[in-house]
């Protein structure tokens, strides 16, 4: 439960969300 293992998926999720949002525009 380190910060690295918790931040990595979060960063990927943010990138995916931004991609979906930009495509929605």
Secondary structure, 3 states (H helix, E strand, C coil): CCHHHHHHHHHHHHHHHHHHHHHHC
